[in-house]
Amino acid sequence: MKNIVWCVDPNDEQIDKNQTLKALEAFTTGMGGVNITPLYVLSPKSTQLSRFAQTSLVEKLLPWAKKQLQNYIDELPASELNINTPEVLFNPKHSLRHDVLKAIEFAESIKAETIFCSTHSKKPWNLGSFAETMVLKSKIPTLLLQPKSQVSEYFDNIMFPTDFSSSSKYALKNLIPLAKQWGSQIHIVHQMLNPVDPIVESGVLTMGGGWTSPETYNQSIKEYANEEFNHMKEICNKDNIECHTHLLEPSSFFTQEMVDFASENEIQLIAISSSADDYLSIIVGSHCRDLIRNSKIPMWIQHIENN
């Protein structure tokens, strides 16, 4: 990895600079010579100005924005990170979506392999609109840090929730080079669906005109999960990555189960895949969004395009 774009809001007082640098240091461990470019997108939206504010008025704030961002970088605690001269882009539209697209366009232009966002969330359960839009729009992996995240010095234990979709397996292959770089072990986690879920009950338990008991359904799911786990283990073993698989019982509290698992297993990074096309994709569905919003540790998110 050679280039990382770090999306910064120099006026966000919630951001813990020490934890932010710690996350970047942990992420770039062993990579050497990674260029980190701080980036701020100036727009009527990011400056909280009225949508009726003249574009020319906002554009006149560019020198001020550049000075604010440079001061923010200059005041960072000492580190060995290679932080480039910060960049400020101007978006004339009163649109957060266009702010994000502007940042993504810049990241693509310098061939960034990861976009790092410290979320601007005002509440613990809210991801923050810029970060959430970035996760949904960026084809470049996103490293996400909540304001109250606890960051470890190294990412020794990585949690990889999976739905066994093709996009999830592809994301695992992309994760392996990082795990190898860090010397990490991967915990692959799948939580079984609750068989009393109305969708499952009508689509599976009555399949073929007959009724299947929850016990039989659970057993068939466990057998299927073990087959999928074995395949994913093979992917890890090819690169000598230590891998552990965990099948969690059905629960109505998906997010809490995942958060508890991360805590109990000393997970330092959660790596997940997103795909707007997969029914069971990690991002799609309120439970998975809640996981991103409530994680107390950094998350690395890949948006995988289905073929």
Buried (B, 14 or more C-beta within 10 A) or exposed (E): BEBBBBBBBBBBEBBBEEBBBBBBBBBBBEBEEBBBBBBBBBBBBBBEBEEEEEBEEBEEBEEEBBEBBBEBBEEBEEEEBEBBEBBBBBBBBBBBBBBBBBBBEBBBEBEBBBBBBBBBBEEEEEBBBBBBBBBBBBEBBBBBBBBEBEBBEBBBBBBBBBBBBEBBBBBBEBBBEBBBBBEBBBBBBBBBBBBEBEEBBEEBBEEEEEEBEBEEBBEEBEEEBEEBBEEBBEBBEEEEBEBBBBBBEBBEEBBBBBBEBBEEEEBBBBBBBBBEEBEBBBBBBEBBBBBBBBBBBBBBBBBBEEE
